[in-house]
Structure formats: C-alpha cells, structure tokens
C-alpha cells in the first residue's frame, strides 16, 4: 500500500480531486498492458501469446536491452504471461534503469514511492531521482509525479514547471492539478482564467468528470468576471495536447513490447 499523500494545494480538496502518484495515476500506465488481447479479439485477430512474448523479452533483456527489461518488469509487475512477482519486477526495473531506459527508471522510482512495499523502503529522494530520468526524457506521468514530489517539498515554482509539461501533453490529472495550482498554491499568483480553462480541459478528457467536479466548476465560473471567462475560453479553444513519443510508448503498453520484439526478429 502506498502512503497517504498530504494534499499539496487547497483547491484540490475543494474540487473533490485526488493527487495522483504511483498508487493512483500509475494504474493508468499499468492498465495499458491489459487491453491487447481484448483489442485483438474485437478486431478478429489472434490474441498475442503473453508467455511467448515474455520468453522473447527475457532473451533480449539477458542480452542487455534496457527497454526489454522494462517490458519484462511490467509483465512480472502485472502478472501478464507469468505469475505476478514484484521481486522479479523490481530486479528487471533496476536493470532497465541501469541500462538507461527512462520507463524502467520511472517504475523503479515508483517502487521507492510505495509500490515496492516489503521489497525496498520508501525513499522520496530515490523516487525523485529515478522519476526525474523519465520526466526529463518526456514521460508525462513522470513529469506529473515529479511535480507532486516537488510540491510536497513546498517548491511550488518547480512543481508548476513539471506539472505544466505534463498538462501540455494532455495528461488529465496534470490538467486538474495545474488548474488547482493557479487557484491557491503558495507563491503562485491566482489566475481564474487558467484555473477555469485547465479544469474544463481535464473534465473534457475524462468524459465530463463526476457530478461534484462539474458542480465545483459551475460555481467557480459563476464568480468569474466576463473578461476572465473570455480569456479562459480562448485558452480552451487554443489548447492542443502534444504527447511525446515516450508518453505514447508508455501508453501503448504490451503493444510496444510486441513491436520491440518484432523489430528484433529476423524476417
């Protein structure tokens, strides 16, 4: 179980939002590996063989392929094609990070941030160290997590910079946090237009959010000036999410692992 997070920004609680960390937002990454067989079935294609994929990844990982080690770690982390084994997952993520793979580094950071209970002690410094590798490489979820970690250190300006990068990629939780930062984080000027725009964008990317979130937004907008609302509408109209190649790879999950193996397999 991951430790309870202390809310970073008062507006998060007011809006009924939860901060995302490896125990929450990371589920978004973990779940990417699960739909592969479902998608194949829906398209009438043969479902991939998880056990065969794991065998291929093990061979590539043993040869020093850092990305293969990451995907192998995800297989053990989730129990896809092999029995779930967090100790083996941790070993694979550690090897992947040592080989320079940013997604492996991110998952190693997650294990130091609560997912490695019983295997490693929680360590904020190591969590930040390894997640920074992936954040700097462009992974949106890592950028969000790094922003949260800096926020917990009360370094809100640095937190804002990382959250902004994740929000620019269209990560919904980052959009919500970015909105909240501009509605009351220490040392950050309040900006009603930015709060409204980014909260609106977050709800649009999550099927409209829940009733409590929609009610909060309605009440917030009722207090806005016409000028601020017009600026918010302009921000929404001009927003175009731009996920990086690394973020797209992370979200592809098992498909990315299959593509890696296919690219290494002679015709």
Beta strands, then each sheet from edge to edge (+ up, - down):
end
